[in-house]
Amino acid sequence: MKLTKSLILGSGSPRRKEIMENAGFRFEIEVKPTDEAFSDEMKNEDVAAYLALQKISEFDRGYDDQIVMCADTVVIVDGKIMNKPADENEAFEMLSELSAKTHKVVTGVAIQADGKRWTFSDECLVSFEELSKEEKEYYIKTCKPFDKAGSYGIQDFIGMAKISKLNGSFYTVMGLPIHKVYQELEPYIIWK
């Protein structure tokens, strides 16, 4: 599988890199600093795509012959967005909020190619079993989830041991709805 144009993944996420590699895409990684602020008036489900678009807007010059893709993931619980935890205490609080509840994960993706930009999102409902104090402490100590929205990774211990149900794509929760990415990049794929 090859693309008609070179692909740039505008993300420093090791999970997104892993998903793209496992799906067979070849790409370069280039990360640009981006303001990730958003309006409180914005609907929670629209934030991830908005932030992905903010990230891709940093690639506005010199990328005409390439495909650029950026993404952002948000965790929504009880009507509010959980960002990345600042420290162990905040991670513990976030995991406590997720315990024994179902929450929503939305990953938004922005793609730039052929002089156009477009976005799409995918949602997944994630059900956690109850998390004990010891499980939360163990997870924070061993997996250090400080670069993860909602303070957890579905591919880590906590996802394996305590997520009982998904209604949607595992990969959306991991950080990239690869089934939708593939559909969007399909027009650029050459089978050789």
C-alpha positions as CSV (number, residue, x, y, z in Angstrom):
1,M,0.0,0.0,0.0
2,K,1.4,3.4,-1.0
3,L,0.0,6.9,-1.1
4,T,0.1,9.2,-4.2
5,K,1.5,11.9,-1.9
6,S,3.8,11.8,1.1
7,L,2.0,11.9,4.4
8,I,2.8,13.9,7.5
9,L,1.3,13.0,10.8
10,G,1.2,16.2,12.9
11,S,1.1,14.4,16.2
12,G,3.7,13.4,18.8
13,S,1.4,10.7,20.2
14,P,3.2,7.3,20.2
15,R,-0.3,5.7,20.1
16,R,-1.2,7.4,16.9
17,K,2.1,6.5,15.4
18,E,1.6,2.9,16.3
19,I,-1.9,2.8,14.9
20,M,-0.8,4.3,11.6
21,E,2.2,2.0,11.3
22,N,0.1,-1.1,12.1
23,A,-2.4,-0.1,9.4
24,G,0.4,-0.1,6.9
25,F,0.8,3.7,6.3
26,R,4.2,5.2,5.7
27,F,4.6,8.8,7.0
28,E,6.8,11.3,8.6
29,I,6.1,12.9,11.9
30,E,6.2,16.7,12.4
31,V,4.8,18.4,15.4
32,K,4.1,22.1,15.7
33,P,3.2,24.0,18.9
34,T,-0.5,24.8,18.9
35,D,-2.8,26.8,21.2
36,E,-5.3,24.2,22.4
37,A,-7.8,26.7,24.0
38,F,-11.4,26.4,23.0
39,S,-14.6,28.3,23.9
40,D,-16.7,27.1,26.9
41,E,-19.7,27.7,24.6
42,M,-18.6,24.9,22.2
43,K,-20.4,21.6,22.3
44,N,-18.2,19.0,24.0
45,E,-18.5,16.6,21.1
46,D,-17.1,19.3,18.7
47,V,-14.0,20.2,20.7
48,A,-11.7,17.3,19.4
49,A,-12.3,18.2,15.7
50,Y,-11.9,21.9,16.4
51,L,-8.5,21.3,18.2
52,A,-7.4,19.0,15.3
53,L,-8.2,21.9,12.9
54,Q,-6.2,24.3,15.1
55,K,-3.2,21.9,14.9
56,I,-3.4,21.6,11.1
57,S,-3.7,25.3,10.6
58,E,0.0,25.5,11.7
59,F,0.8,23.6,8.4
60,D,-0.5,26.4,6.1
61,R,2.7,27.0,4.1
62,G,5.0,24.7,2.2
63,Y,2.9,21.5,2.4
64,D,1.0,21.8,-1.0
65,D,2.3,18.5,-2.4
66,Q,1.7,16.5,0.8
67,I,-1.1,15.1,2.9
68,V,-1.1,16.4,6.5
69,M,-3.1,14.8,9.2
70,C,-3.7,16.0,12.8
71,A,-5.9,14.6,15.6
72,D,-7.1,15.3,19.1
73,T,-8.9,13.1,21.6
74,V,-11.2,14.3,24.4
75,V,-12.8,12.3,27.3
76,I,-16.3,13.5,28.3
77,V,-17.7,12.4,31.6
78,D,-20.8,13.9,33.3
79,G,-21.0,16.6,30.7
80,K,-17.5,17.9,31.1
81,I,-14.2,17.4,29.2
82,M,-11.3,15.8,31.0
83,N,-8.0,17.0,29.8
84,K,-4.5,15.5,30.6
85,P,-3.8,15.3,34.3
86,A,-1.2,17.8,35.6
87,D,0.1,15.5,38.4
88,E,-0.6,12.2,40.3
89,N,-3.3,13.8,42.4
90,E,-5.2,15.0,39.4
91,A,-4.8,11.6,37.7
92,F,-6.2,9.9,40.8
93,E,-9.2,12.3,40.8
94,M,-9.9,11.7,37.2
95,L,-9.8,7.9,37.5
96,S,-12.1,8.2,40.5
97,E,-14.6,10.1,38.4
98,L,-14.4,7.4,35.7
99,S,-14.8,4.5,38.1
100,A,-18.0,2.5,37.7
101,K,-19.4,4.8,35.0
102,T,-19.8,5.0,31.2
103,H,-18.1,8.0,29.6
104,K,-17.7,9.2,26.0
105,V,-14.4,9.5,24.1
106,V,-14.3,11.6,20.9
107,T,-11.4,11.7,18.6
108,G,-11.4,14.4,15.9
109,V,-9.2,14.3,12.8
110,A,-8.2,17.1,10.4
111,I,-6.7,16.4,7.0
112,Q,-5.2,18.8,4.5
113,A,-4.6,17.8,0.9
114,D,-5.0,19.3,-2.6
115,G,-5.6,22.8,-1.2
116,K,-8.5,21.7,1.0
117,R,-8.9,21.0,4.7
118,W,-11.6,18.9,6.3
119,T,-12.4,17.3,9.6
120,F,-14.4,14.4,11.0
121,S,-14.9,12.8,14.4
122,D,-15.7,9.4,15.8
123,E,-17.2,8.6,19.2
124,C,-17.1,5.6,21.5
125,L,-18.8,4.9,24.8
126,V,-16.5,3.3,27.4
127,S,-17.8,1.5,30.5
128,F,-15.4,1.2,33.5
129,E,-15.9,-1.2,36.3
130,E,-15.2,0.1,39.8
131,L,-11.6,1.0,40.4
132,S,-10.1,0.4,43.9
133,K,-7.7,2.9,45.5
134,E,-4.9,0.4,45.1
135,E,-5.7,-0.2,41.4
136,K,-5.6,3.6,40.7
137,E,-2.4,4.1,42.6
138,Y,-0.7,1.1,40.9
139,Y,-1.8,2.3,37.4
140,I,-0.6,5.9,38.0
141,K,2.7,4.6,39.4
142,T,3.4,2.1,36.6
143,C,1.8,3.6,33.5
144,K,2.3,7.3,34.2
145,P,-0.8,8.5,32.3
146,F,0.1,12.2,32.3
147,D,0.0,12.5,28.4
148,K,-3.4,10.9,28.1
149,A,-6.8,12.7,28.1
150,G,-8.9,11.4,31.1
151,S,-5.7,10.0,32.6
152,Y,-5.9,6.5,31.1
153,G,-4.9,4.5,28.0
154,I,-7.2,1.8,26.8
155,Q,-4.2,-0.3,25.8
156,D,-2.7,-0.1,29.3
157,F,-3.4,-2.2,32.4
158,I,-6.5,-0.2,33.4
159,G,-8.1,-0.7,30.0
160,M,-7.3,-4.4,30.0
161,A,-8.4,-5.0,33.5
162,K,-11.3,-2.6,34.1
163,I,-13.0,-1.6,30.9
164,S,-16.0,-4.0,30.6
165,K,-17.7,-2.6,27.5
166,L,-17.1,-0.5,24.4
167,N,-19.8,0.9,22.1
168,G,-17.6,2.0,19.2
169,S,-14.0,1.6,18.0
170,F,-11.2,0.6,20.3
171,Y,-8.9,2.7,18.1
172,T,-10.9,5.8,18.6
173,V,-10.3,5.5,22.3
174,M,-6.7,4.8,21.7
175,G,-6.4,8.1,19.8
176,L,-7.2,7.6,16.1
177,P,-10.3,6.2,14.4
178,I,-8.3,4.3,11.9
179,H,-11.3,2.9,10.0
180,K,-12.4,6.5,9.2
181,V,-8.9,7.6,8.5
182,Y,-8.5,4.8,6.0
183,Q,-11.8,5.8,4.2
184,E,-10.6,9.4,4.0
185,L,-7.1,8.5,2.6
186,E,-8.4,5.7,0.3
187,P,-8.6,8.0,-2.8
188,Y,-4.8,8.5,-2.4
189,I,-3.9,4.8,-2.0
190,I,-2.1,3.0,-4.8
191,W,-1.9,-0.8,-4.5
192,K,1.5,-1.9,-5.7
